[in-house]
Amino acid sequence: MFQSFNVSASALTAQRLRMDVISANMANVDTTRAKMVDGKWQPYRRKMVVMQPNESFSSFLNQAMNERSTGGVKVTKIVEDQTPFKLVYDPSHPDADENGYVQLPNVDPLKEMVDLMSATRSYEANVTVLNATKGMLMKALEIGK
């Protein structure tokens, strides 16, 4: 009876983490010294959240027939985007190389805003599902009166 609460709760948690990671990406859009690699500073590298269902479809189907399914989604890892850094010519920048180029993070603010809107809409949809489930359970309790 309360399975849909668990499914929505797992999705809310995953989308909240996704929004946090996107916020971190946006906050570091100009960070040129994020990590030391081989004795040299590297810019911030965009991070992405990887999610997967809690179960495979076949196990979910088998368990649903027995009403013991956990369902939902889980975050499996946070990966770094391996697209190349942006090169900008700015010889006055303290992190410029010998040719005057500065490596900037591979964070695209427009892409981050689209991802943030998607995560926000998914979060809102799951809140709606949670409220609808709560309303249905409340109506079911009223039947017995």
Backbone torsions as a table, in degrees:
resi	resn	phi	psi	omega
1	MET	NA	-35.9	-177.1
2	PHE	-98.7	11.6	-177.1
3	GLN	-61.5	-38.4	-179.0
4	SER	-65.4	-28.6	174.3
5	PHE	-63.5	-42.5	179.9
6	ASN	-65.4	-40.8	179.5
7	VAL	-64.0	-47.8	179.8
8	SER	-65.0	-39.1	179.8
9	ALA	-63.6	-40.5	178.8
10	SER	-66.3	-38.2	178.4
11	ALA	-68.1	-39.9	177.4
12	LEU	-61.4	-42.6	179.3
13	THR	-64.2	-43.7	-179.1
14	ALA	-65.9	-42.6	-179.5
15	GLN	-69.8	-32.7	176.9
16	ARG	-65.7	-42.5	176.6
17	LEU	-63.1	-40.8	178.6
18	ARG	-60.1	-42.3	178.0
19	MET	-65.7	-37.3	177.4
20	ASP	-63.4	-42.5	179.5
21	VAL	-66.0	-40.7	177.9
22	ILE	-63.4	-40.2	177.6
23	SER	-61.9	-40.8	177.5
24	ALA	-64.3	-39.8	177.3
25	ASN	-60.9	-45.8	-179.4
26	MET	-65.1	-37.4	-179.5
27	ALA	-67.8	-25.2	-176.7
28	ASN	-107.2	23.6	-176.3
29	VAL	-62.5	-22.9	-180.0
30	ASP	-116.9	12.2	-176.3
31	THR	-79.1	113.3	-178.4
32	THR	-96.7	-10.6	179.2
33	ARG	-127.6	86.6	-177.0
34	ALA	-108.9	-38.1	-174.4
35	LYS	-146.3	139.9	178.0
36	MET	-89.4	122.4	178.1
37	VAL	-128.6	119.9	-179.3
38	ASP	54.2	41.1	177.4
39	GLY	76.0	10.8	-178.6
40	LYS	-130.3	137.1	178.8
41	TRP	-71.1	138.7	175.7
42	GLN	-119.0	151.4	178.1
43	PRO	-68.2	168.7	175.6
44	TYR	-62.8	139.0	177.5
45	ARG	-110.2	130.4	-178.8
46	ARG	-54.8	138.7	178.6
47	LYS	-111.4	149.8	179.6
48	MET	-135.8	146.3	179.8
49	VAL	-93.2	132.9	177.1
50	VAL	-109.9	124.9	-178.8
51	MET	-120.0	156.8	174.3
52	GLN	-151.5	159.7	177.4
53	PRO	-63.1	151.2	177.4
54	ASN	-62.5	-25.7	-177.3
55	GLU	-139.9	162.6	172.2
56	SER	-74.5	162.1	-177.7
57	PHE	-62.6	-42.2	-177.6
58	SER	-65.3	-41.7	178.6
59	SER	-69.6	-34.4	176.8
60	PHE	-63.6	-43.3	179.5
61	LEU	-63.9	-45.7	179.1
62	ASN	-62.5	-42.5	-179.4
63	GLN	-72.5	-31.6	178.3
64	ALA	-65.2	-33.3	177.8
65	MET	-66.1	-30.7	179.1
66	ASN	-97.7	0.5	179.3
67	GLU	58.9	40.7	176.3
68	ARG	-125.4	26.3	-175.8
69	SER	-79.2	144.5	174.5
70	THR	-95.4	-34.1	177.2
71	GLY	57.2	-164.2	176.5
72	GLY	85.3	-168.2	-176.3
73	VAL	-133.6	155.1	175.7
74	LYS	-138.7	151.6	175.8
75	VAL	-86.1	122.0	-178.6
76	THR	-89.9	-35.7	178.5
77	LYS	-168.5	166.5	172.3
78	ILE	-115.2	119.4	-175.6
79	VAL	-110.2	157.2	175.8
80	GLU	-94.0	135.9	177.4
81	ASP	-71.0	126.8	-175.0
82	GLN	-94.2	12.2	175.9
83	THR	-63.8	150.5	-176.6
84	PRO	-65.9	155.4	177.0
85	PHE	-70.5	157.2	176.5
86	LYS	-81.1	137.2	175.6
87	LEU	-104.9	127.0	179.5
88	VAL	-127.2	134.4	178.9
89	TYR	-80.8	113.4	178.3
90	ASP	-155.5	82.7	-175.7
91	PRO	-63.6	-17.5	-179.6
92	SER	-84.9	-9.1	-179.2
93	HIS	-71.6	139.2	-178.9
94	PRO	-64.1	-21.2	-179.6
95	ASP	-101.1	14.3	179.7
96	ALA	-70.9	144.3	177.6
97	ASP	-81.2	-173.7	-176.6
98	GLU	-64.6	-19.6	177.8
99	ASN	-94.2	-2.4	178.1
100	GLY	92.4	7.9	-179.0
101	TYR	-96.2	142.1	178.7
102	VAL	-114.1	133.2	174.2
103	GLN	-85.7	123.7	177.9
104	LEU	-108.5	157.2	-178.8
105	PRO	-56.5	155.9	179.9
106	ASN	-88.7	32.8	-179.2
107	VAL	-94.5	123.5	176.4
108	ASP	-103.8	111.0	-177.1
109	PRO	-57.2	-34.0	179.7
110	LEU	-66.2	-44.1	177.8
111	LYS	-63.8	-38.8	179.2
112	GLU	-65.7	-39.0	179.0
113	MET	-66.6	-38.6	176.8
114	VAL	-64.6	-43.9	177.7
115	ASP	-63.1	-38.7	179.3
116	LEU	-65.7	-41.1	177.3
117	MET	-63.9	-40.1	178.5
118	SER	-63.8	-45.3	179.3
119	ALA	-64.6	-39.8	179.2
120	THR	-64.4	-43.1	179.4
121	ARG	-65.7	-39.1	177.5
122	SER	-64.5	-40.5	178.0
123	TYR	-61.9	-47.5	180.0
124	GLU	-62.4	-38.6	178.8
125	ALA	-62.9	-39.5	179.7
126	ASN	-71.6	-32.2	173.9
127	VAL	-65.1	-39.9	177.5
128	THR	-62.4	-43.2	178.0
129	VAL	-62.1	-43.4	179.3
130	LEU	-60.0	-45.4	179.7
131	ASN	-67.7	-37.7	178.1
132	ALA	-65.4	-41.2	178.2
133	THR	-63.4	-43.6	178.1
134	LYS	-60.9	-42.7	178.7
135	GLY	-62.9	-40.9	178.9
136	MET	-65.3	-41.2	179.2
137	LEU	-67.0	-36.3	177.8
138	MET	-66.2	-41.1	177.3
139	LYS	-64.9	-37.5	178.6
140	ALA	-64.2	-35.7	177.3
141	LEU	-68.2	-31.8	-179.5
142	GLU	-72.8	-20.6	-179.3
143	ILE	-62.8	-36.2	-177.0
144	GLY	-74.3	-7.2	-177.5
145	LYS	-74.8	NA	NA
